[in-house]
Amino acid sequence: MSVRKKGVAQWKWNRSEHVLLLSQSEKHRYIFKHEKYEVAMDLYLYAINELSDSTETLKTTGFLAVEWNDAFLQWDPDDFGGISLYHWPQKEVWKPDIALKNSYLDYKTLGVDDLYIENYNDGYMVWYPFQVFQTTCSMDITNFPFDKHTCSLQFRAWSYTEKEVNILSSTEGIYEVVLEENSAWKVLETSSSVAVEETVVTKTFTLKLQRKPLYFCLTVILPIFMLAILDICVFLLPCGSGEKASYAMTVFLSFAIFLTIVSSTLPQNSKSIAIISVFLIIQTVSSTLITFIALWMLRQNSLGEEVKTWWFAAVIRVMKGRRKRGQVAPIECATEEVKIELDEKVPHKSDQKTVEPEFTMKEVVHFLDEVFLKIFAMLLFLSGVICFPLAYANS
């Protein structure tokens, strides 16, 4: 928004009543008592440099276009050889001491001493202070890597109240004509607003940013899914192959090393926990349980053919839906005397029957492989189906 069209007629000053003119060499400063300047301010955004999850800061590059009318810097071009525009060093003339209110670094006024201010003959002033702005930005990383954040840059005239310097609202606010595309963040929308806080006017420029999730999905999520699938494949290996334990330990160590590597890419923020972090915790616990179960099954397989523990056999029987097999007790005596009609004692050898075990350990281990394969496959499916669509939907 330009304030130039308000014209010279807007400023009819009585120098002795309203302004105290301070002369210091050739530099002039004036202090207002009753009237106020109306200042228009727009932001031209060059680049989104960084949005940090750990420090919750936004770093941007751009410049402000600050406009106002100065009643004491007007002249007739005919009296000065047709000159209608003059450039003042910013330290030589009055300007509003604009500062970044929500700065992450130190507080200081914008611009440098070598920067010039455009001065037109009708008193219209234009100042373009450029800077790398680093501001605070509160972030909610629950939906990472599909998260969206709203950050702002707040500017105010530090030494002046609303009665002295009034910052005008504008329809455009942030200009993105010269904005360079960021590889990690996309600007969804921008806006600006003006608010008065404790008699001081603050101009707020708001940016809504969305993270681009493609890189994280390809480098983190996809490898984790592949490792999780390989992890549950340990139940496809028979215990007799001799590779079950080494395979389980290898996949578990690969999973642990990979998580250590990608931990630096995860948001380091304790205010909220990302849903993807919950998924990684589930997979880490699952990998630990799978390794433990694989080693336990190898131990059980080495104990012998017969399942001797009654409760374990009962559990397997219920899970397999098998009735308890009828058993014939062996006859302990080897011989017996049978009395026949001739009163003769004939040694008689009874038939001894060997009782087969209800379950062999190989059958049990094979059955448990099938059960645990289905359980952990279902856990992987449910954790993936719940976590990622939930994060995407909430974003």
Residue pairs with C-beta under 8 A, 6 or more apart in sequence:
1 40
1 42
1 67
1 168
1 169
1 170
1 171
1 172
2 40
2 67
3 38
3 39
3 40
3 67
3 68
3 69
3 124
3 168
4 67
4 69
4 120
4 122
4 124
6 38
6 69
7 122
8 71
8 74
8 122
8 123
10 69
11 69
11 71
11 123
12 71
13 19
13 35
13 71
13 72
15 21
17 34
18 32
18 33
18 34
18 35
19 30
19 31
19 32
19 33
19 72
20 30
20 31
20 33
21 28
21 30
22 28
22 29
22 30
22 31
26 92
27 91
27 92
28 72
28 92
28 93
28 94
29 94
30 72
30 94
32 164
36 162
36 163
36 164
36 165
36 166
37 68
37 69
37 96
37 164
37 165
37 166
38 68
38 69
38 166
38 168
39 66
39 67
39 68
39 96
39 157
39 165
39 166
39 167
39 168
40 65
40 66
40 67
40 68
40 167
40 168
40 170
41 64
41 65
41 66
41 67
41 98
41 155
41 167
41 168
41 170
41 203
42 64
42 65
42 170
42 172
42 173
42 174
42 175
42 192
43 62
43 63
43 64
43 65
43 153
43 173
43 174
43 175
43 192
43 205
44 62
44 63
44 64
44 65
44 174
44 175
44 177
44 178
45 60
45 61
45 62
45 174
45 175
45 176
45 178
45 179
45 190
45 207
46 60
46 61
46 62
46 63
46 178
46 179
46 180
47 60
47 61
47 62
47 179
47 180
47 182
48 58
48 59
48 60
48 179
48 182
48 185
48 187
48 207
48 209
49 59
49 60
49 61
49 132
49 182
50 57
50 58
50 59
51 57
51 58
51 59
51 137
51 139
51 149
51 151
51 184
51 185
51 209
52 58
52 59
53 139
53 141
53 144
53 267
53 268
53 269
54 267
54 268
54 269
55 104
56 136
56 137
56 138
56 139
56 269
57 104
57 134
57 135
57 136
57 137
58 133
58 134
58 135
58 136
58 137
58 151
58 207
59 132
59 133
59 134
60 132
60 133
60 135
60 153
60 207
61 131
61 132
61 133
62 130
62 131
62 133
63 128
63 129
63 130
63 131
64 98
64 110
64 127
64 128
64 129
64 130
64 155
65 126
65 127
65 128
66 95
66 96
66 98
66 126
66 127
66 128
66 129
67 124
67 125
67 126
67 127
68 96
68 125
69 122
69 123
69 124
69 125
70 93
70 94
70 119
70 123
70 125
71 123
72 123
73 93
73 119
73 123
73 125
74 121
74 122
74 123
75 121
76 121
77 83
77 84
77 121
83 121
84 120
84 121
85 118
85 119
85 120
85 121
86 119
87 116
87 117
87 118
87 119
88 116
88 117
88 119
89 113
89 114
89 115
89 116
89 117
90 111
90 112
90 113
90 115
90 116
90 117
90 127
90 129
91 113
93 117
93 119
93 125
95 111
95 117
95 125
95 127
96 157
96 160
96 165
97 109
97 157
97 158
97 159
97 160
98 109
98 110
98 129
98 155
98 156
98 157
98 158
99 107
99 108
99 109
99 110
99 155
99 156
99 158
100 107
100 110
100 131
100 133
100 135
100 153
100 154
100 155
101 154
101 155
101 156
101 202
102 135
102 136
102 152
102 153
102 154
103 133
103 134
103 135
103 136
104 134
104 135
104 136
105 134
107 158
109 158
110 129
110 131
111 127
111 129
111 131
115 127
115 128
115 129
115 130
117 125
117 126
117 127
118 125
118 126
118 127
119 125
133 153
135 151
135 152
135 153
135 154
137 149
137 151
137 152
139 147
139 149
139 267
139 269
140 147
140 149
140 271
140 272
141 147
141 267
141 269
141 272
141 273
141 274
142 272
142 273
142 274
142 275
142 391
142 394
143 274
143 275
143 391
143 392
143 394
143 395
144 211
144 266
144 267
144 274
144 275
144 276
144 277
144 391
145 211
145 213
145 216
145 217
145 276
145 391
146 211
146 213
146 391
146 392
146 394
146 395
147 210
147 211
147 395
148 188
148 208
148 209
148 210
148 211
148 395
149 208
149 209
150 206
150 207
150 208
150 209
151 206
151 207
151 209
152 204
152 205
152 206
152 207
153 204
153 205
153 207
154 202
154 203
154 204
154 205
155 167
155 202
155 203
155 204
155 205
156 167
156 200
156 201
156 202
156 203
157 164
157 165
157 167
157 200
157 201
160 200
161 199
161 200
162 196
162 199
162 200
162 201
163 199
165 201
166 201
167 194
167 201
167 202
167 203
168 194
169 192
169 193
169 194
169 203
170 192
172 192
173 190
173 191
173 192
173 205
173 206
174 190
174 191
174 192
174 205
174 207
176 187
176 190
179 187
183 212
184 211
184 212
184 215
185 209
185 210
185 211
185 212
186 209
186 210
186 211
186 212
187 207
187 208
187 209
188 208
188 209
188 210
189 207
189 208
190 205
190 206
190 207
190 208
191 205
191 206
192 203
192 204
192 205
192 206
193 203
193 204
193 206
194 201
194 202
194 203
194 204
195 201
195 202
195 204
196 202
210 395
216 265
219 262
219 265
220 262
220 265
221 276
221 388
223 258
224 258
224 279
224 280
224 283
225 380
225 384
227 251
227 254
227 255
227 258
227 283
228 255
228 283
228 286
228 287
228 380
229 380
230 251
231 248
231 251
231 252
231 255
231 286
231 287
231 290
231 376
232 290
232 373
232 376
232 377
232 380
234 244
234 247
234 248
234 251
234 290
234 294
235 290
235 294
235 369
235 370
235 372
235 373
235 376
236 369
236 373
237 243
237 244
237 247
238 244
238 366
238 369
239 297
239 298
239 301
239 362
239 365
240 301
240 362
244 294
244 297
244 298
245 294
245 295
245 298
247 294
248 290
248 291
248 294
248 295
249 291
251 287
252 287
252 288
252 290
252 291
255 283
255 284
255 287
256 284
256 287
259 280
259 284
266 274
266 276
266 277
266 280
267 274
274 391
275 387
275 388
275 390
275 391
276 387
276 388
276 391
278 387
279 383
279 384
279 387
279 388
282 379
282 383
283 380
283 383
286 376
286 379
286 380
289 376
290 372
290 376
293 372
297 365
297 368
297 369
300 361
300 364
300 365
301 361
301 362
301 365
303 361
304 361
305 357
305 360
305 361
305 362
306 357
306 360
306 361
307 313
307 316
307 357
307 358
307 359
307 360
307 361
307 364
312 364
313 358
313 359
316 359
316 364
316 367
317 323
317 324
317 358
317 359
319 367
319 371
320 367
324 358
325 358
327 355
328 353
328 355
329 355
330 352
330 353
330 354
330 355
331 350
331 351
331 352
333 350
334 349
334 350
335 347
335 348
335 349
335 350
336 347
336 348
336 350
337 345
337 346
337 347
337 348
338 345
338 346
338 348
339 345
340 346
